[in-house]
Amino acid sequence: MDKDKALFEIVEPEGEDSDVVELFDDDGNPVQFNIIATLEVDEQEYAILSNVEDDDEVLIFKVTEEDEEFIFETIDDEEELQAVIEAYNELLDEMES
């Protein structure tokens, strides 16, 4: 597996409306995350995820598509990450208005 890519699987927990993905940690253990937002910045799609068991753990991934499958990629560029965080904060501000 490419270290820059996280394997994931979309799961549908019973009784919940939100999308949940299952990521695999460094040891190959599954960890479930809620997709709390998806947004587009500079024509690139991103996903904001929150750990199902620990709301304080939030991850941001670049979303790409390969062979009709979605891939979550880590964001290595600090400026790109900041742009996504700012866009997400703007989205939150709009939702609160």
N, C-alpha and C positions, 0 to 999 in steps of 0.2 A: 504494500500500500504506500502511496506517495505521502510523505509526512506533511505536505502542505494541504492535503485534502482530508476532510473528516468524512468517514462513512456514515450514512444516516439512513433511517427508515421511517416513513410516516406511519404512525400508529393512531388508531381511533379509540381512545379510552371511552368506556361506557358512561353515558350521562353527561359528557362534556361537549361543549360546542366548539372549543378552541382546537386548533391544529396542534398536534404534538409530534415531535420528531424524536427519534432515539439515536443519540450519538454514542460513539464508543470511545472511552478514555484510553490513555496510553497503555493500559493493561488489557484492553479488549473488553472491558466491562461496559454493559449498556447503561446509559444515563438518559433519562427523559427530560426534554425541554419543551416548553410552550413557545410557539411562534407568537410573540406579542406584537410584532409589526414587520411589514415588508415595505421597503421604499426604494425609490430610484433616485440616484444622484449621478449626474453627468452620463445618463444613458446606461448606467450599470445598476443592476438590482442587488439589494442587500437584505438580510434578514436579521432581526433582533430577537434573540432567544433568551428565555428565563428558565432556570432550573426548576422543575416541578416541585422538588423537595426543598429548595433553598432559593427563595425569591431574590436574595442578594446577589446570586451568581447570574450575571447577564453576559451573554456572548454576542458578538457582532460578526457576521460572516458575509463575504461576497458570494453571490449566488450565480453560478454559471451552469450551462447546459451542455452536456456531452452525450451523444448517442441517445437523445431523448430522455436522459436522466439528469436530474438536478444534482449539482455538486456544491457543497459548502466549502469555501476556501478561506483560510485565514487572511487577514489584511496586514501586510508587513509595512506599508507606507503610513507613517504617522499623520501626514497631511490628509491622506485619503480617509483614514479613520476619524480624524477630527471633523472632516466635512460630513461624514455620515452621522456622527453624534450631533452636530449642529442641525442637520436636516431633521433628525428624530426629535430634538428638542422643539424645533419649530412646529412639527406635527403635533406634539403634545400641547403646545401653546394654543394652536388652532382648535384642538378638540376641547380645551377648557373654556374657550370663548363662547 
